[in-house]
């Protein structure tokens, strides 16, 4: 018997459900969203953002560590493609994946404690 596969939109909906159907995941998303909001505020509305990218980066570890592998415009002038909006999109994706993993852990803990 062939395994049934869900369409791509169904898998995305299932992952977003995992990322938002419990309070720990929602709290994590609020913390990551506020870190991203602070980053965007510091980059676009203050004269010197300083180390503002540290907060969203740290909030979405370990997946955001891949950003260290990419060249940055400060170290390599040819890497001007890394814009604040691209960094924000990457960190937002990392936050959704981390929240989904946290949701999977919460769901596994609930089924284990219910048994």
C-alpha positions as CSV (number, residue, x, y, z in Angstrom):
1,X,0.0,0.0,0.0
2,X,1.4,3.4,-1.0
3,X,1.9,6.0,1.7
4,X,-0.5,8.9,1.5
5,X,1.1,12.3,1.2
6,X,-0.5,15.6,2.1
7,X,-0.4,18.5,-0.3
8,X,2.2,21.1,0.4
9,X,-0.3,23.5,1.9
10,X,-1.6,20.9,4.2
11,X,1.9,20.2,5.6
12,X,2.5,23.9,6.1
13,X,-0.9,24.3,7.9
14,X,0.0,21.3,10.1
15,X,3.4,22.9,11.0
16,X,1.8,26.2,11.7
17,X,-0.7,24.4,14.0
18,X,2.1,22.8,15.9
19,X,3.8,26.2,16.2
20,X,0.7,28.0,17.6
21,X,-1.6,25.5,19.4
22,X,0.1,25.6,22.8
23,X,1.1,28.3,25.2
24,X,4.9,27.7,25.3
25,X,5.1,28.0,21.5
26,X,3.0,31.1,21.5
27,X,5.2,32.6,24.3
28,X,8.3,31.8,22.3
29,X,6.8,33.4,19.2
30,X,6.0,36.6,21.2
31,X,9.6,36.7,22.5
32,X,11.1,36.2,19.1
33,X,8.7,38.7,17.5
34,X,9.6,41.4,20.1
35,X,13.3,40.8,19.4
36,X,12.6,41.2,15.7
37,X,10.6,44.3,16.3
38,X,13.4,45.8,18.4
39,X,15.9,45.0,15.6
40,X,13.7,46.7,13.0
41,X,13.2,49.7,15.3
42,X,16.9,50.0,15.9
43,X,17.9,49.6,12.3
44,X,15.3,52.0,10.7
45,X,14.5,54.5,13.4
46,X,17.7,55.0,15.5
47,X,20.9,56.7,14.2
48,X,23.2,53.8,15.4
49,X,21.7,50.3,15.7
50,X,24.9,48.9,17.3
51,X,24.4,45.2,18.1
52,X,20.6,45.1,17.6
53,X,20.8,42.0,15.5
54,X,22.1,40.0,18.5
55,X,18.6,39.8,20.1
56,X,16.7,38.1,17.3
57,X,19.8,36.0,16.5
58,X,20.0,34.7,20.0
59,X,16.2,34.2,20.3
60,X,16.2,31.9,17.3
61,X,19.3,29.8,18.0
62,X,20.3,27.1,16.9
63,X,18.8,27.5,13.4
64,X,19.9,31.2,13.1
65,X,23.5,30.1,13.5
66,X,23.6,29.3,9.8
67,X,23.7,33.1,9.4
68,X,27.3,33.0,10.6
69,X,28.1,31.0,7.5
70,X,27.0,33.8,5.2
71,X,29.4,36.7,4.5
72,X,28.3,40.0,6.0
73,X,28.6,43.4,4.3
74,X,30.9,44.7,7.1
75,X,33.5,42.0,6.6
76,X,33.1,41.5,2.8
77,X,32.0,44.5,0.8
78,X,30.8,42.3,-2.0
79,X,28.1,40.8,0.3
80,X,25.7,43.8,0.0
81,X,22.8,41.4,-0.6
82,X,22.3,40.8,3.1
83,X,19.7,43.5,3.9
84,X,17.9,44.0,7.2
85,X,14.7,42.8,5.6
86,X,16.3,39.6,4.4
87,X,17.8,39.0,7.9
88,X,14.3,39.6,9.3
89,X,12.8,37.0,7.0
90,X,15.4,34.5,7.8
91,X,15.0,35.0,11.6
92,X,11.2,34.8,11.3
93,X,11.5,31.5,9.5
94,X,13.8,30.2,12.1
95,X,11.4,31.3,14.8
96,X,8.5,29.4,13.2
97,X,10.6,26.3,12.8
98,X,11.7,26.5,16.5
99,X,8.1,27.1,17.6
100,X,7.0,24.0,15.7
101,X,9.7,21.9,17.3
102,X,8.7,23.3,20.7
103,X,5.1,22.4,19.8
104,X,6.1,18.8,18.9
105,X,7.9,18.5,22.3
106,X,4.9,19.8,24.2
107,X,2.6,17.4,22.3
108,X,4.9,14.5,23.0
109,X,5.0,15.5,26.7
110,X,1.3,15.7,26.9
111,X,0.7,12.3,25.4
112,X,3.3,10.7,27.6
113,X,1.9,12.2,30.8
114,X,-1.7,11.3,29.7
115,X,-0.7,7.6,29.2
